[in-house]
């Protein structure tokens, strides 16, 4: 028995993309880039000084992000810290989704270094939220010597 089906109509670009996916490939989300993220948003910086026993944070202020999957970043810098000398630093980035759930990433270092930390998640809709930057320096016995923050900024998902 032979069955033939013919349909006519206009297909959207998203449908055309979905139809051209290779086996084993993950299809892109509609309205996003190929990785699925809508935006990468920088929220601020954190810095520590092991010898100076200082820690500070600087947020970017109020932020607007598209509803959906996003990546949030913050830079960190730890200076005047010799490898394995007992001094160290911790950097923490927390971003809340529209439902109030916290999404946190943390980086712990024991040497002079700098970099970026990030957290990615789906905002769970639109609405008001917050983000928080926090850091500290500590000594060999994990006794805190300086704290930066928390810096709490306003975040709106639209």
N, C-alpha and C positions, 0 to 999 in steps of 0.2 A: 504494500500500500504506500503510495507516495502522497505526502502532504506538503503543500506549498503555501506559504503565507507571505502576503505582500502588504506593506503598510506605507502610507504616504503621510508626510507632515514635515514640520520644521523642527529640527533638533537644535538645542542650545549648544553653545560652545562647550559648556561643562559636560553635556551628554556626549559630545563628540570626543572630548578628552577621555571620558570614562570608557568609551568603546575602544580606544586605541591603547589601553593599558596592556602591557605584556603579562603573561602568567608569572606570578610570584612578585610582581611589582605592587607597591602600595599606591593607590590612587590619591591624587591631591584632593584636599578639601575644597569645596566650592567657595569662592571668595577669598582664597588665601594664596600664598605663594606655594611652590612645590613642596616645601618642608612642612606646610600646614600652619605655620605661625603667621599671625596677622601683622605683628610689629615686634621690634626689639626696642625697648625703652630704657634709657640710662636714667637712674634715679639719684646718683650722687657718688661721693667718694668718702673713704675712711682712711685715716693715717695714724700711725703709731711710731714712737721713738723709744727704743729699749733703754738706751743710756739716759735719755732725758725724762723717762717715766711720764710721757705724755701720750694722749690719745684724743683724736678729734674726728668729727663727722660733719659732712656738709651735704645736705640734700638739695635737690633742684627746685623745691617748692611744689606747688600744685601740679598734678599731671592728669592728662586725659588719655585714655587708652581705648582702642576699639574693643567691643565685647567679643569674646571668643578666646582662642589660643594665642597667648603672647609670651614673650621672653622679657624679663626684667633684669637689668644688670647694675652693678656698682663696682667701682674700682677700689683697690686697696693698696697701701704702701707701708712697709715696715722698714725703718732705717735704724742704723747704729745697733745692729744685733748680730753677734758673731755666732756661727753655726754651733749648736749644742752647748751654748754657754749658760743655759738655764733660763735665759730670758726668752720671752715669746709673745705672741699676739694671737688674738682671736677676732675674726670679722664675721658679722652676721647680717644677712639680708632677709627680712620677712616682708612678704606681700600678701595682702588679704584679697580674697575673691569677693564677688558681689553678695555672696551668702554669708560672709564673715569668717570663712575658714582660712587659717593661716598656712602659707606655703613658705618654708624657711630653708635656707642653705647657709652653711657655716664653713669657714676656712680657718684652720689652726696652723700657725707657722712658728718655727724656732730658728729663723735666720732672716737676714735682710733680703727682702724680696718685694715684688709688686705684681699685680695681676688684676683679673676681673672675676667676680663671682656672679652667678646667674641662677634664676629660678624660672621655670616655664610651667604654665598650667592654663586651663580654660577658666575664664572669669565666671562661668555659671550665670551668664546674663549681664544685664546692664544695671548700674546703680553706683552708690557711693561706697568707697572703701578707703583703706590707708596702706601706707608702706612704712617700714621702720629700718633704720640703719643703726648699728651698734658695734662698738669694738672695745677691746681692752688690751693692756699689756699685763704681763705677769712675770714672776720670778721663778726660780728653780723649784720652789715648793708650791707652785700654782697659787701663790698669794697675789691678788690683784694689786697692781701698782698705779694704774690709771684707767679711767673709763671714759670713752667717748660716746655721747648720746645717752639715751636714744634720741635720734632725730625722727620725728613722726610727721609724715607728709600726707596730704590729701590726694586721693586717687579716685577718678571718676571713670567708670566704664560706660561708653556710649555706643 
